[in-house]
Amino acid sequence: MESVASAPGKTILFGEHSVVYSEPAIAGAVNKRATVKIRRSRNQNTILKSKDLNFEAILDTRKESYSLKHGKPGIIRYILNALSKFHDHTPIEILLSINIPIGSGLGSSAAVTVATLAALFDYHDIPFTKESLAQDAYNVELDVQGMASPLDTIVSTYGGLIYLSREKKPISFTNHINSNFVIGFTTKYGNTGKMVKNVKNLKDAYPNIINPIIEDMGFIANEARIAILKNDISKVGELMNINQGLLDSLGVNTSELSRMIYLARKNGALGSKITGSGGGGSIIALCPHNPDKVMKAINRYDNTLKIKFSKDGVLTKDSI
């Protein structure tokens, strides 16, 4: 028996960090995915392998521990937590393939978590809905990171371009932004849990200063929602730039991210900002006319990829 599921990465347009405090946000699924295949193990061990990430580990799902044969352990924690919650601890083999850069702010952990749970539920014939899957995946991320937003797992589950309301209700846009986007990412990975904690500490230390900043980010997301519905690309870019200034004030920027942000604008991007938690990882640039010029400029120092929004969310074996 073999079960397969895949889920997309995501990019946040508006709402990083503020969404943790129930402010609205806008994010979209991208055409980069994680695929998880689960089958019975050929021996008495539960094994996790990924050629794309060059790692292999033996997992103990009862003790929620692992023995790493080679590779870096980061993403294993999400898979292991999911297995500890929903697997019956029989030996299985888990194969992970992924074309989302790890730690780049493109929701690799959420995509892996959603795909793992969907494949696991299929393997055990456990019924689920998209709503329950997104919630279960969010609980995994919450356990691993300590603090987390439901936005990543919602987007990876549902796909498309989504507005998340203050009540955490996902609302799909009926239209997409008809433009090219460039993702720039560094070799310095961000740590979502650490960055979320740092912002919380800053908020606790200076509530009269930081609370209005977080609230303003919510206002920006609402303005951006109206602009997207009107297909006002120029305004979306302008709001991205304003949002970046607020992210700067939260201390989540780095010199590498800042370099990419300003190189993108200098070479024609209408807007550019951090996407994800910051501290490393990625920026997103709105490039309706000259994405190749922006990519060339950023590639002198860092890495880029061109993305498109994807309507597809989680897919199981029958739909892949």
VMD Tcl script that draws the C-alpha trace (Angstrom):
set ca {
  {0.00 0.00 0.00}
  {1.26 3.48 -0.89}
  {-0.23 6.91 -0.20}
  {0.87 10.13 -1.86}
  {-0.01 13.76 -1.23}
  {1.44 17.10 -2.23}
  {0.95 20.67 -1.04}
  {2.15 24.04 -2.34}
  {4.44 26.56 -0.76}
  {3.18 30.05 -0.20}
  {4.23 33.64 -0.32}
  {2.89 36.28 2.03}
  {2.07 39.59 0.38}
  {0.83 41.34 3.52}
  {0.56 40.43 7.18}
  {3.85 38.88 8.31}
  {3.99 38.89 12.11}
  {0.83 40.98 12.50}
  {-1.27 37.94 11.55}
  {0.01 36.21 14.70}
  {-1.93 38.88 16.63}
  {-5.18 38.36 14.68}
  {-4.64 41.14 12.14}
  {-5.72 40.36 8.54}
  {-3.25 39.06 5.99}
  {-2.99 38.20 2.30}
  {-1.03 35.24 0.96}
  {-1.02 33.03 -2.09}
  {-0.08 29.48 -2.98}
  {2.85 29.27 -5.40}
  {3.80 26.80 -8.10}
  {6.43 25.12 -5.91}
  {5.41 22.01 -3.95}
  {6.31 19.35 -1.40}
  {5.29 15.76 -2.11}
  {5.17 13.04 0.55}
  {4.91 9.34 -0.23}
  {4.19 6.84 2.56}
  {4.46 3.06 2.28}
  {5.11 0.10 4.55}
  {8.69 -0.21 5.72}
  {10.79 -3.08 4.45}
  {12.18 -3.61 7.96}
  {11.22 -2.77 11.54}
  {12.29 0.89 11.29}
  {10.36 3.98 10.32}
  {12.59 5.74 7.81}
  {12.44 9.24 6.35}
  {14.35 9.95 3.14}
  {14.70 12.93 0.83}
  {17.00 13.05 -2.18}
  {16.18 16.73 -2.71}
  {17.36 17.63 0.80}
  {20.03 14.92 0.93}
  {18.96 13.47 4.24}
  {17.92 10.19 5.78}
  {16.80 9.48 9.32}
  {15.37 6.68 11.42}
  {12.35 7.90 13.39}
  {10.96 6.78 16.74}
  {7.37 7.99 16.54}
  {6.52 6.89 20.10}
  {9.34 8.89 21.72}
  {9.20 11.60 19.02}
  {12.94 11.26 18.45}
  {15.18 10.45 15.52}
  {18.62 9.19 14.55}
  {20.04 11.24 11.68}
  {22.12 9.35 9.14}
  {22.98 12.40 7.07}
  {21.62 15.85 6.26}
  {20.19 18.66 8.40}
  {17.38 17.92 10.86}
  {15.18 21.05 10.53}
  {12.20 19.79 8.56}
  {12.19 16.39 10.31}
  {10.62 17.91 13.43}
  {7.39 18.73 11.59}
  {7.07 15.25 10.09}
  {7.88 13.59 13.40}
  {5.32 15.68 15.29}
  {2.64 14.83 12.72}
  {3.46 11.12 13.02}
  {3.40 11.20 16.82}
  {-0.11 12.64 16.71}
  {-1.77 10.56 14.01}
  {0.32 7.46 13.21}
  {-0.20 4.06 14.87}
  {3.60 3.63 15.20}
  {3.87 0.73 12.76}
  {7.07 0.87 10.65}
  {6.68 2.97 7.50}
  {8.92 4.56 4.90}
  {8.40 8.25 4.13}
  {9.81 9.74 0.95}
  {9.88 13.52 0.65}
  {10.47 15.44 -2.55}
  {10.44 19.24 -2.48}
  {11.34 22.13 -4.79}
  {10.69 24.85 -2.20}
  {13.91 26.33 -0.77}
  {14.05 25.45 2.93}
  {14.02 28.41 5.30}
  {13.35 30.83 2.47}
  {10.03 32.19 3.71}
  {8.04 30.24 1.12}
  {6.25 28.05 3.63}
  {8.30 24.88 3.21}
  {7.40 23.61 6.70}
  {3.68 24.17 6.15}
  {3.77 22.48 2.74}
  {5.62 19.48 4.18}
  {3.28 19.29 7.18}
  {0.10 19.49 5.10}
  {1.39 16.92 2.58}
  {2.54 14.58 5.37}
  {-0.81 14.69 7.16}
  {-2.82 14.25 3.94}
  {-0.69 11.23 2.94}
  {-0.89 9.80 6.47}
  {-4.66 10.20 6.67}
  {-4.98 8.48 3.29}
  {-2.65 5.70 4.45}
  {-4.82 5.04 7.51}
  {-8.16 5.73 5.78}
  {-8.85 8.62 8.15}
  {-11.48 10.99 6.68}
  {-10.65 14.69 6.66}
  {-11.82 18.00 5.24}
  {-9.68 20.88 4.10}
  {-10.77 22.80 7.17}
  {-9.76 20.01 9.57}
  {-6.50 19.36 7.68}
  {-5.47 23.02 7.86}
  {-6.22 23.06 11.60}
  {-4.30 19.83 12.27}
  {-1.33 21.13 10.30}
  {-1.45 24.43 12.19}
  {-1.36 22.52 15.50}
  {1.78 20.72 14.34}
  {3.46 24.01 13.42}
  {2.38 25.48 16.74}
  {3.95 22.58 18.65}
  {7.23 22.79 16.76}
  {7.60 26.58 16.65}
  {5.99 27.59 19.93}
  {4.07 30.41 18.19}
  {2.65 30.22 14.67}
  {0.11 31.75 12.34}
  {-2.58 29.58 10.70}
  {-2.00 31.42 7.42}
  {0.71 29.16 6.01}
  {-1.19 25.92 6.51}
  {-4.46 27.45 5.28}
  {-2.84 28.56 2.01}
  {-1.03 25.23 1.54}
  {-4.31 23.40 2.08}
  {-6.73 25.54 0.07}
  {-4.43 27.00 -2.61}
  {-5.14 30.20 -4.54}
  {-4.85 33.78 -3.30}
  {-6.39 34.16 0.15}
  {-7.40 36.98 2.47}
  {-7.38 35.90 6.11}
  {-9.78 37.98 8.19}
  {-9.31 39.03 11.81}
  {-11.62 36.14 12.71}
  {-9.16 33.80 10.94}
  {-11.70 33.10 8.22}
  {-10.02 32.36 4.86}
  {-11.65 34.19 1.95}
  {-10.50 33.29 -1.55}
  {-10.06 36.07 -4.08}
  {-12.11 35.67 -7.23}
  {-9.25 37.29 -9.18}
  {-5.47 36.91 -9.13}
  {-2.83 39.59 -9.43}
  {-1.99 39.54 -13.11}
  {1.72 40.23 -12.75}
  {5.12 38.60 -12.45}
  {6.71 38.22 -9.05}
  {10.35 37.57 -8.25}
  {11.45 35.87 -5.07}
  {14.94 36.69 -3.89}
  {16.46 34.47 -1.23}
  {19.76 34.31 0.61}
  {21.82 31.39 1.83}
  {21.14 32.66 5.36}
  {17.95 30.88 6.39}
  {15.40 32.44 8.67}
  {14.08 30.79 11.83}
  {10.35 31.41 12.04}
  {9.96 30.42 15.68}
  {12.87 32.60 16.76}
  {11.69 35.64 14.80}
  {8.10 35.36 16.07}
  {9.45 35.15 19.62}
  {11.71 38.17 19.07}
  {8.75 40.26 17.89}
  {6.69 39.11 20.89}
  {9.51 40.14 23.24}
  {9.68 43.56 21.56}
  {5.89 43.89 21.80}
  {5.96 43.00 25.49}
  {8.77 45.47 26.16}
  {7.25 48.39 24.21}
  {3.50 47.76 23.86}
  {2.60 51.43 23.28}
  {4.98 51.56 20.31}
  {4.70 48.08 18.80}
  {0.93 47.53 19.11}
  {0.10 50.47 16.77}
  {2.67 49.19 14.25}
  {1.01 45.78 14.22}
  {-2.42 47.41 13.88}
  {-1.17 49.53 10.97}
  {-0.06 46.35 9.21}
  {-3.66 45.18 9.45}
  {-4.86 48.44 7.87}
  {-2.36 47.93 5.04}
  {-3.65 44.40 4.39}
  {-7.21 45.72 4.13}
  {-6.14 48.49 1.74}
  {-4.27 45.90 -0.33}
  {-7.35 43.70 -0.50}
  {-9.32 46.55 -2.10}
  {-6.44 47.29 -4.50}
  {-6.23 43.65 -5.60}
  {-9.97 43.45 -6.21}
  {-9.65 46.60 -8.37}
  {-6.54 45.23 -10.12}
  {-4.68 48.36 -9.01}
  {-1.14 46.96 -9.31}
  {0.58 50.30 -8.65}
  {-1.17 50.67 -5.32}
  {-0.30 47.09 -4.34}
  {3.37 47.90 -4.96}
  {3.18 51.12 -2.97}
  {1.57 49.31 -0.04}
  {4.27 46.63 -0.16}
  {6.91 49.34 0.27}
  {5.05 50.91 3.19}
  {4.64 47.50 4.81}
  {8.38 46.91 4.53}
  {9.08 50.04 6.54}
  {6.97 48.67 9.37}
  {8.68 45.28 9.21}
  {12.00 47.10 9.49}
  {10.81 48.69 12.72}
  {10.12 45.22 14.19}
  {13.78 44.25 13.75}
  {13.18 41.34 11.36}
  {15.23 42.74 8.47}
  {18.85 41.86 7.66}
  {21.47 43.55 5.50}
  {21.09 40.78 2.90}
  {17.31 41.14 2.71}
  {17.59 44.93 2.57}
  {20.08 44.70 -0.28}
  {17.68 42.57 -2.33}
  {14.72 44.84 -1.53}
  {16.47 47.97 -2.79}
  {18.08 46.26 -5.78}
  {14.61 45.14 -6.86}
  {13.18 48.65 -6.59}
  {16.19 50.20 -8.31}
  {15.71 47.84 -11.25}
  {12.03 48.49 -11.78}
  {10.03 46.56 -9.18}
  {6.88 48.46 -8.20}
  {7.13 47.09 -4.68}
  {9.42 44.82 -2.69}
  {9.42 43.56 0.87}
  {10.28 40.66 3.11}
  {8.05 37.65 2.67}
  {7.92 35.34 5.65}
  {9.26 35.87 9.13}
  {12.52 37.59 8.18}
  {15.89 37.17 9.87}
  {17.06 35.63 6.61}
  {15.06 33.89 3.93}
  {13.25 35.77 1.19}
  {11.93 38.97 -0.30}
  {9.14 39.30 -2.83}
  {9.20 41.86 -5.63}
  {6.24 42.93 -7.78}
  {7.63 43.06 -11.33}
  {4.91 43.56 -13.95}
  {7.32 44.62 -16.71}
  {10.91 43.58 -16.13}
  {11.33 40.52 -13.90}
  {14.46 39.38 -15.74}
  {16.23 42.67 -15.02}
  {15.34 42.38 -11.32}
  {16.50 38.76 -11.22}
  {19.81 39.60 -12.88}
  {20.52 42.37 -10.37}
  {19.75 40.22 -7.33}
  {21.59 37.19 -8.71}
  {24.89 39.08 -8.49}
  {24.82 38.48 -4.75}
  {21.98 36.11 -3.93}
  {19.46 33.78 -5.59}
  {16.13 34.26 -7.30}
  {13.22 32.38 -8.72}
  {10.20 33.53 -10.64}
  {6.86 32.46 -9.21}
  {3.26 32.29 -10.24}
  {0.26 31.96 -8.00}
  {-1.29 28.51 -8.06}
  {-4.96 27.67 -7.68}
  {-4.09 24.14 -6.52}
  {-3.94 23.42 -2.82}
  {-3.34 20.01 -1.29}
  {-3.61 17.10 -3.71}
  {-3.86 13.40 -2.84}
  {-2.99 10.36 -4.90}
  {-6.28 10.41 -6.76}
  {-5.89 14.05 -7.79}
  {-2.12 14.41 -8.40}
}
mol new
graphics top color blue
foreach p $ca { graphics top sphere $p radius 0.5 }
foreach p [lrange $ca 0 end-1] q [lrange $ca 1 end] { graphics top cylinder $p $q radius 0.2 }
display resetview
